[in-house]
Amino acid sequence: MVFSSVVSFVRSPATALALSLVLGASLYGPVARAFDEGQSGLHLLASWP
């Protein structure tokens, strides 16, 4: 019974949007930081003599 209420709660569009926003925000920081570090690493490799 709890499972069906959780499923219906997650299936509502507003909740799905909020969950995706929270997940995206929590994932964006580390991914952007890793991407920045990767970019600087690429620049270091490109400037290597």
C-alpha positions as CSV (number, residue, x, y, z in Angstrom):
1,M,0.0,0.0,0.0
2,V,2.8,2.4,0.8
3,F,4.6,1.3,-2.4
4,S,1.6,2.3,-4.6
5,S,1.3,5.7,-2.9
6,V,5.0,6.2,-3.4
7,V,4.7,5.2,-7.1
8,S,1.8,7.6,-7.6
9,F,3.7,10.3,-5.8
10,V,6.7,9.9,-8.1
11,R,4.6,9.6,-11.2
12,S,3.0,13.0,-10.8
13,P,4.6,15.4,-13.3
14,A,5.4,18.1,-10.8
15,T,7.2,15.6,-8.5
16,A,9.1,14.1,-11.4
17,L,10.2,17.6,-12.5
18,A,11.3,18.5,-8.9
19,L,13.2,15.2,-8.5
20,S,14.9,15.7,-11.9
21,L,15.8,19.3,-10.9
22,V,17.3,18.2,-7.6
23,L,19.2,15.3,-9.2
24,G,20.4,17.6,-12.0
25,A,21.5,20.3,-9.5
26,S,23.3,17.7,-7.3
27,L,25.0,16.1,-10.3
28,Y,25.9,19.4,-12.1
29,G,28.5,20.6,-9.6
30,P,30.8,17.6,-9.6
31,V,30.4,17.1,-13.4
32,A,31.1,20.7,-14.1
33,R,34.1,20.7,-11.8
34,A,35.4,17.5,-13.4
35,F,34.8,19.0,-16.9
36,D,36.8,22.1,-15.9
37,E,39.6,20.0,-14.6
38,G,39.6,18.0,-17.8
39,Q,39.7,21.1,-19.9
40,S,42.6,22.5,-17.9
41,G,44.3,19.2,-18.2
42,L,43.8,19.3,-22.0
43,H,45.3,22.8,-22.1
44,L,48.3,21.6,-20.1
45,L,48.7,18.7,-22.5
46,A,48.3,20.9,-25.5
47,S,50.9,23.4,-24.2
48,W,53.4,20.6,-23.3
49,P,56.5,21.1,-25.5
